């Protein structure tokens, strides 16, 4: 059978790659065509367009690139029409995917959504479009099932979070080997810096994160490079001899880290699942922030706090994200009662997410739905 998958970000590439493997396992004759990244291609998909060409962040940047976005939409429709898939599978990336979903449904395509767009955070009205254009939805967060079914009367399938599988499938890192490979001291604890995956957010976040380096001389700081950005981009941030850089090794870094400063997003949950206390950071442009604060209705921005429905990790957002606040919160999670409380909450978080096998569950349901 023929599967067309659309993901538009690094996290979607990760989850899409695991879904592709599971689809091929469930359907050995699977022919997968995809928008995504290197991981999806390596998993067996024929890559049509890389997410690096679509990673526009913030309202201002979207407006500046609106012509390219519409060109991508037109090309995607033409490519789907030529491929004639048995199902189109959307992974998050709501602004683009919901446009394609409406068109695909009208054209008679079977439409599935794996990993819901965050309509529970903002633009809840988009649920109407989802109900009218999506045949089956596979959600990965425990509160999403009740959001769709109880609040909006739209049946969905809860399959668990695929990060559990991605982390379980990863290699176990030898801390001493990791330190030796990257020239890190064997005497100092590591603080991981995860500044995001898009150029605009990294430029805003990383300088602030690095401002704390002189305050912690007994620690090593390591930047986790994003696969969507070239290594050369980070050179302007790594002049300090105490600041190190790794790329393609975020999970290895988190296995060795004592604490982390993390830009909000999927990385906050990844950091929690590796049991690393963290400070969640976010700062956007003034315009983007003013718009976002008027449409986002959530109490928290990190997946950790959203899933637990309480503040487990400190969130420093916009004007609250200052050098002094970072220093204060980082000291609190390096040792002492705050660190202990965060680690205890992480154990409960993992239990709430349920067991593994999200990709296999979703793939099995998708294949079965096509056969019926």
Secondary structure, DSSP 8 states (H G I E B T S, - for coil): -EEEEEE-SHHHHHHHHHHHHHHHHH-TT-EEEEEE-HHHHHTT-EEEEEGGGT---HHHHHHHTHHHHHHHHHHHHHHHHHH--SEEEEES-HHHHHHHHHHHHHTT--EEEES--STTTB-TTHHHHHHHH-SEEEE-SHHHHHIIIIIH----EE---HHHHHHHHS----HHHHHHHTT--SSSEEEEEE--SSHHHHHHHHHHHHTTGGG-TTEEEEEEE-TTS-GGGGGGG--STTEEEEES-HHHHHHHEEEEEEESSHHHHHHHHTT-EEEEEE---HHHHHHHHHHB--S-SSHHHHHHTS-SSEEEEGGG--HHHHHHHHHHHHSSHHHHHHHHHHHHHHHHT--S-HHHHHHHHHHHHHH-
